[in-house]
Amino acid sequence: MSNATPGTGPLASNPLTRAVLEIDEYASGLGWDQPARLFALVDTARLRTEEPGLAAQLGLDEGGEEIASLTPIEQDELPSGAPLDEFLATIAWPDAVTGCALTVERQMLPPSAESSVPEGLDEAALAKWVADHPDRQEVRMTVAVLRDGARESALRLREKDSPTEVLTGAGLVPGLAEALAATFATD
């Protein structure tokens, strides 16, 4: 993933929020019906110093207003067979990685529909029930965590697919944030 041209990317004061919005913008450019994508978040200044070749490849070799910024680096494609939580449990990041982010598409129901969910459905039956529900909405979630515990999320509904309609907040997708944070846990 290449860095956006300075001044054209999302505006946010927090480096983690900027990184999440940059990843959301990148995922938006790929369109919908995409697989989950995993990103390492690295300190831009450290990347320039320790990996100048990679920084140049990402377009980060020139100076700039990159004070306390994070650079998202897309990782290899996630395996399609394993459940996401099981895959995340296998990840161990090197020390140079400051944080990580994941973008994933899901279907969700409005709170008003939750009371009508049939009881006793297994995961596959529940997914089918949601997929067939007339009020379902497709959402792209981008969730990022840092080693220090900071979290940020961005949600974009398919029916409101516009940069001005992206909802951000640290606690929007707590389960996914916990799973990502666990990739930095040391045993």
CORRAHU-V697737 format. One record per pair of residues at least 24 apart in sequence whose ideal C-beta (glycine too) atoms are under 10 Angstrom apart, sorted by the first residue. I is the first residue (numbers start at 1). J is the second residue. Records with the same first field share a line. If there is no record, write none. Layout:
I->J / J
//
This chain:
1->26 / 27 / 37 / 39 / 58 / 71 / 72 / 73 / 74
2->26 / 57 / 58 / 59 / 60 / 71 / 74
3->44 / 55 / 58 / 59 / 60 / 64 / 66 / 69 / 71 / 72 / 73
4->59
5->59
6->59 / 62 / 64 / 65 / 66
7->64 / 65
10->154 / 163 / 166 / 168
12->152 / 168
14->68 / 70 / 150 / 152 / 168 / 170
15->41 / 43 / 44 / 66 / 67 / 68 / 69 / 70 / 71 / 98 / 99 / 146 / 150 / 152
16->41 / 68 / 69 / 70 / 98 / 99 / 101 / 144 / 145 / 146 / 148 / 150 / 151 / 152 / 170
17->70 / 144 / 150 / 152 / 153 / 154 / 168 / 169 / 170
18->68 / 69 / 70 / 72 / 152
19->44 / 69 / 70 / 71 / 72 / 98 / 99 / 101 / 142 / 144 / 146 / 152 / 154
20->70 / 72 / 101 / 103 / 142 / 143 / 144 / 151 / 152 / 153 / 154 / 166 / 168 / 170
21->142 / 152 / 154 / 163 / 166 / 168
22->69 / 70 / 71 / 72 / 101 / 142 / 154
23->72 / 74 / 101 / 102 / 103 / 142 / 143 / 144 / 154
24->101 / 103 / 140 / 141 / 142 / 153 / 154 / 155 / 156 / 163 / 166 / 168
25->142 / 154 / 156 / 163 / 166
26->72 / 74 / 103 / 142
27->103 / 104 / 105 / 140 / 141 / 142 / 154 / 156
28->103 / 140 / 142 / 156 / 161 / 162 / 163 / 166
30->103 / 140
31->161
32->105 / 138 / 140 / 156 / 158 / 161
33->105 / 138 / 158
34->103 / 104 / 105 / 140
35->77 / 78 / 79 / 80 / 103 / 104 / 105
36->77 / 78 / 80 / 84 / 87 / 102 / 103 / 104 / 105 / 106 / 141
37->72 / 74 / 75 / 76 / 77 / 78 / 101 / 102 / 103 / 104 / 142
38->72 / 73 / 74 / 75 / 76 / 77 / 78 / 84 / 87 / 88 / 91 / 100 / 101 / 102 / 103 / 104 / 180 / 183
39->70 / 71 / 72 / 73 / 74 / 75 / 97 / 99 / 100 / 101 / 102 / 103 / 142 / 144
40->70 / 71 / 72 / 73 / 74 / 75 / 91 / 93 / 94 / 96 / 97 / 98 / 99 / 100 / 101
41->70 / 71 / 72 / 73 / 93 / 97 / 98 / 99 / 100 / 101 / 144 / 145 / 146 / 147
42->69 / 70 / 71 / 72 / 73 / 93 / 94 / 96 / 97 / 98 / 99 / 100
43->68 / 69 / 70 / 71 / 96 / 97 / 98 / 99
44->68 / 69 / 70 / 71 / 98
45->69 / 71
46->71 / 96 / 98
47->71 / 73 / 96 / 98
50->96
51->96
70->98 / 99 / 101 / 144 / 146
71->98
72->99 / 100 / 101 / 103 / 142 / 144
73->97 / 100 / 101
74->101 / 103
75->100 / 101 / 102
78->102 / 104
83->123
84->176 / 179
85->175 / 176 / 178 / 179 / 182
86->179
87->179
88->176 / 178 / 179 / 180 / 181 / 182 / 183
89->179 / 182 / 183 / 185
90->183
91->179 / 180 / 182 / 183 / 184
92->183 / 184 / 185 / 186 / 187
93->147 / 183 / 184
95->147
97->146 / 147 / 183 / 184
98->146 / 147 / 148 / 150 / 184
99->144 / 145 / 146 / 147 / 148 / 149 / 150 / 151 / 152 / 180 / 181 / 183 / 184
100->143 / 144 / 145 / 146 / 147 / 180 / 181 / 183 / 184
101->142 / 143 / 144 / 145 / 146 / 152 / 153 / 154 / 180
102->141 / 142 / 143 / 144 / 145 / 173 / 176 / 177 / 179 / 180 / 183
103->140 / 141 / 142 / 143 / 144 / 154 / 156
104->139 / 140 / 141 / 142 / 143 / 173 / 176
105->138 / 139 / 140 / 141 / 156 / 158
106->130 / 137 / 138 / 139 / 140 / 141 / 155 / 173 / 176
107->131 / 133 / 136 / 137 / 138 / 139 / 158
108->133 / 135 / 136 / 137 / 138 / 139 / 141 / 155 / 157
109->133 / 135 / 136 / 137
110->135 / 136 / 137
139->167 / 173
140->166
141->172 / 173 / 176
142->166 / 168 / 172 / 173 / 176
143->170 / 172 / 173 / 174 / 175 / 176 / 177 / 178 / 179 / 180 / 181
144->170 / 177 / 180
145->170 / 176 / 177 / 178 / 179 / 180 / 181 / 182 / 183 / 184
146->180 / 181 / 184
147->181 / 183 / 184
148->184
149->177 / 181 / 184
150->181
151->176 / 177 / 178 / 180 / 181
152->177
153->177
//
